[in-house]
Amino acid sequence: MSIRPSIVKQLGRRASLVPAAVAVALVLASCGGSSVSGGGDDDGGGGDEGAALDPVKIGLLVPLSGVYAALGEDMQQGFQLYLDENDGKLGGAEVEVVEADEGESPGTGVPAATRLVTQDQVDAVAGIVSSAVALGVKDLFVESKVPLVVANAGANDVTAGGSPYIWRSSFTNGGVAAALGAYVAEQVGDGSVYLISADYAAGAESTGGFKETFEAAGGTIAGEAFTPFGTTTDWQPYLQGIRASGASAVYTFYAGAEAVGFTTQYNQFGLKGEIPLYAAGFLTEGGVLEASGEAAVGIQNSLHYSDQIDSERNNAFVEAYVAAYDEVPTTYAVQAYDAAAALGLAIEAAGATDSESIAQGLSEVGEIDSPRGTFSFDENHDPVQPYYLREVQEVDGVLANVVLQELEQ
């Protein structure tokens, strides 16, 4: 794939640098019908021709405060852009968006979700950054029969069981990593790979997904290390272990402040020039990439979106996003944009806006024409989507995740 037109890059990725303390928000908690183009009017349908749909009330549950607020802003903007492109409607229905602050943990996220369902009586909810929050509210939505479209949280168990009320427009932790395994196995040949990740659920799921496909493709593991989550600031003992292992390459999962710390120290320790570093794309996404700076150049990673995807659909999306918000979109913005698209298609398919109809309509959504590329939902309601091999490069003076190829799955 070629690089996107450079006009967008001249804006930079943010108006100001996201500090490492805030960058921890970037995936710390850490996914018969019609298609949608995302632009123009969404005329509805599914019911009697010409019949007006009742208005729909949608809860948008994202972090509005705390360390996750940067992600919440991206998700607000992505969701709103879809509404703006469709005259403020979903599936032809007028929309009332009720925003609620997820905060930083289940202690704030669960009460916020409960208020949306019981007090605001929304017809559906989109959002949720934290996997802990998503797991904490799953039963609430299933028991209340209110559909939830998770627009970030990646824990594998969020969608386990395929409830008709739980859907995901983002990713699974294991899926992002699994897409990279066979490619890395081919790159190292008879060599081996060292695995290092933060010691929590997302790190374990990511490492497990990579290891499964890497070993299935004939790869050899040189060693593994899990660093204390949220408290590790000195990676030198682990970096010494990597060097001593004789590994040909390293695979890692870190996000937020830990991603910045690991990437920076990997470079300072001299491993960047010795041992190629591969990662789940959260290591270099959004504000984390800005904070890591030149230390991140050359890192190859997997993710389901980059503003560098050179397609007519994505080029138009990026230009619209930049015009609206004066910054380029992140994966988090696209996931919320596509959550809105899925809800719009569900309402269109159902021809109604009540919770049960929306849930049924979600099961009838076929392919979604997203800026990431066309995707659909699998039996567990996770996205079946393209994953891209990205490499951090400098584009017009700004660091970007340039797309090298689509990864085979």
N, C-alpha and C positions, 0 to 999 in steps of 0.2 A: 504494500500500500504506500501511496505517496503521502507527503506531509500536507496537512491542511494549509489553506491560504494564510499568509503570514500576517494579515491585517489584524487578526484577533490577538496574536501573540504580543503585539506591540503594547497592549493594555496591561500586560503582566497577569499573574494569576490572582492577585489580590491587590486592593488598593494599599494595604499595609501588610507587613509580615505577621503571620499568626505565630505568637510565641509558643515555645515548647510546652508550657504549662497548659495552654489552651488546646494545642495540637493533640493532646491526649484524647480529645473528643473523637478523633478520627478513627472510628471503629475500635474503641477500647473494649466494648462489651462483647464486644465482640471481643427472601428471598423469596359440532357444526357451528360456526360463528362467523364473525366478520372481522375485517382488519381496520386499523385506524391510521390516518396520516398525521394526525396531531395538529394540522393547521386548518383554518377555515371553520365554517359552522359545522356543528354536530347536530344533525336534524332529527335525531331520535328515531323512533320506529318501534316495531315489535308489537304495537297494539293496533287499535282501529286507526285507519289513516285519517290524519287531521285531528285526532283526539289530543287534548292538552294533558300533559303529565303533571301530576302534583309536584310541588317543590320538594327537593331532597335536602336533608340536613346531614352534613358530613362532619365528623370530628377529625381534626388534624392534631394528632398527639405527637409532638416533637419537643425537644429541649428548647426552652425559651430563656433559660438562665443556667448558670453553672458552667462547668468545663465542656459540656457537650453543646453549648449554644451555637458554636460555629457550624456544626452539622445541622442543627435545627434551622438556622437561617438558610442554608443551602436547600433544605427540603421544603421550607415555606416557599422559597422562590421558584423551585421547580414545579410545585403543585399549582401555584398561582399562574405561572406562565401557561400551563395547559388550559386553565380556565380562561385566561385572557385571549388565547387563540381560538376559543370556542364560545365567544360571547357570554362568558360567565356561566355556561351551562355544562352539565354532564348528561350525555345521552339525550339532549333536548330538554332536560328539566332544569329549571332555575335552581341555583344552589345557595344554601346558607352554610358557610364554613364556620364551625365553632372550634377555636384553637384552645388547646390545653397544654400546660407545661409539664413535659415528662420529667424534667429535672435530671438528676444524675444517677438515680437508683430506684429499685422497687418501692422504697419508702416514699418517694414522690410520684413515681410513675403509676403505681397501682391505684392510689386514690384518685389521680387525675382521670384515669381510664374509667373508673367506677362512676365518677360524676358525669362523664360524657354519656354513659349508657343509662344510668338511673335518673339523673336530674335533667340533663339536656335532652335526653331521649333521641339521640342521633340515630339515623338510619344505617350508618356504616362509619367505620373509622379507618384512617390511613396514618402511617407514620411508624414510630418507635425505633429509636437508635439502639438501645441497650438490649442485648439478649436476655439479661436477667429480668428486665421489665417484661419483655415479650413472653417469657416463660411464666412470669408471675400473673399475667392477665389472660393467658390462653383459655383457662376454664371459664372465666367471666364471659368471654365472647361466645364460647360454645354453649354455655348454659342459658345465656340471654338470647341466643339466636340472632346476634348482631354480627354481620360480617366485618372482619378485620383484614386489611391489606397491609402487611408488614413491609415497610419501605427501606429498611436497613438491617435490622438484627439478623445475624447469620447463624445462630446456634442450630445445629442439625435437628434437634428435637422440637423446635418451634412448630414445624409442620408435620411431625410424625403422626401417622394415623389418618391423614387426609381428611380432616374435618371439613364439612361444607362451608364452615364459617371462618376458616383460617387460610389465608392466601399470602403469597410473598412475591414482591416485584423486585427483589434485590438479589440474594445469593445465599448459598450455604457455605460455611467455612471450609468444609471438606471439598466442595465442588471447585472453588477458586483454585485451590492447591492441586487438586487432582489433574486439572487441565495442563499443568506444567510438567508432570512427572515423566511422561514419555519423551518429551523434547529434551529435558536435561539428561536422561539416560543416553540419548543419541549423542549429545554433545560430549559427555565424559567418556563414552566408549568403555574401555576396560578399566577406567578409573573408578573412583568412589566419591560419595557425597556425604558431608557431615551435616546433621540436622540440629538446628538450635532455635528455640522459641521460648516465649514467655510461658511460665507454668500456670496456666489456667485453661478453661474449657476451649476458648477459641484457639489457643496455641496448640493444644492437644489435637483438636479436630483438624486444624490446618496441616499439622505435621503428619497426622494419620492419612489424610487424603493424598498428600504428595507421596508418602512412602508406599502406599498401595499401588499407584500407577507406575511409580519409578521402578519398584522391584518387579512388577509384572512385565515391564519392558526390558528386564535383564539387569537393572541397576544394582549396585552394591553400596551398602551403608557403611561409612567409615567410623561413625560414632554418633551419639546423640547427647544433647544437653538441654535441660529446661531450667531457665533462670527464674528466681523468685519474682513473681508478678508484682509490679507496682513499686518495688523497693530497690531493684537493681540499678545502680548508677555506675558501677565499675565492671566492665566486661573483660578486663585484661586476663584474669585467670581462664576464662572460657576461650578467649582468642588464642591463648597459649595452647590450650587443648586442641583447638582446630589445627594450628600449625603442626603440632606434634603428631596428629592423626595421619598425616600424609594424604589427606583428602584432595581430590582434584577440583572440587567445587563445594559450595555451601548452599543449603536451602534454609530460609528463615521466615518466621512470622513474627513481626512486631508491629505495633501501631502506636500512634500518639507520641508522647514524650519518649517512650522507650525506643520507638523507631528512630527518632533523631539521635538518641544516645548511642544506640548500637551502630548505626550507619557511620556516624562521626568517628567513633573509636575504631571501627573496622579499618577505616582509612588511616587514622593516626598510627595504628599498630603496624601498618605496612602490608596488610593482607590484600588490600584492594588491587594492588599490582601483581599479586602472586596467585590468588585463588579467586576465580569468578564467583560472584554472589548472585543467587537467584532468590526470588521472594514472592509471596502473595503481594498483590499490588498496593495494599494498604501501607506498605513500607515507604512508598513514594507518592502518595496521593494527597492532593490539595495542599493545605498549609504545612504538612509534614515535609513535603518536598522543598518548599521554600526555606524551612528551618534547617534542613540538612545541607542545603546548598551544594557546592561542588563535590562534596564527599559522595553524593548520590549518583553522579554522572557515571554512566556505563552499567548501572544495575539493570538486569533484565528481570521482568516480573510479569505476572499474569493477573488480568482483571477483565471484567465484562464491558468496560467502557473506557474511552479516552476522548478528550476533546479533539485529539489528533486524527480520529477516524475520518478518512477522506471519502465520504459518501454524500450524495445530494441531500439525503435526509438529515445527516448530522451537521453538515455545513449550514443548512438553513436553521437548524435548532441552535447551534452555537451563535450564529449571527443575531437571532432573536433574543437569546439570553443576554448577550453582551449589550445589545441595544436597551434591554430592560434594566439591567443591573450593573453595567459597566465592569463586568468581570466574566471570566470564562467559567463554564459549568464544570462541576465535579461529578463523580459517580453518584454522590448522595443526592444531588439535584435531579439527575436523570431518574433515579429510582423513585423519587416522589412524583415526578412528571408522569412516569409510567404507571404509578398507582392510580393517579387521576384518570389516565387513559383506560385502565382496566375497569374502573368503576363506571366510566362513561359508556363503555361497550356493554357492560353488564346491564345497565339501565336500558340501553337501546335494545338489547336482546329480550329483556323481560317486558318492556313496555310499561313498567311500573317502578315506583320509587320506595316501596316499603322494604324492610330488612329482608324478609323471606324472599321477595322477588329479586332483590339484588344478589342474594346468595345464590339463587338458582341461575340468575343471569351470568354470574361469574363462571359457572360450570359450562356455559355455552360460548364463552369467549374463545375464539380461535387464535389466529396469529395476531400479534400486536406489532405494528410497524414502528419500532422505537429508534431513537438516535443511536442506540447501541448496536442495532441490527434486529431483524425480526426474531421474536421469541414467543413462546407459548407456555402453558402450565402443564406440569406432569401430574401423575396420579396423586402425589402428595401436595400438589398446588405450589410447587417450587418452579422457578423459571427454567425452561429448557432454552438455553441462550448461547450465543457465541462467546468464547473467551479469547482474549488477544495476548500475544507476546508483545510486551512493551519494553522499551529501553529508554532510560533517562538520557536525554540529549539536550544541548542548548539550541534553541530555535529563536532566531532574531533577538538574542540577548536574554532570553527567558528559558528557564529549565522546563522541560515538558516530557511527558511519557509518549514517545513516538511509537506508533504501531509498526512492528516489523512483519507480523503475519497473524493470521487466525490460527489458533491452536487446534489440532485434531483431538477429538474426544471419543 
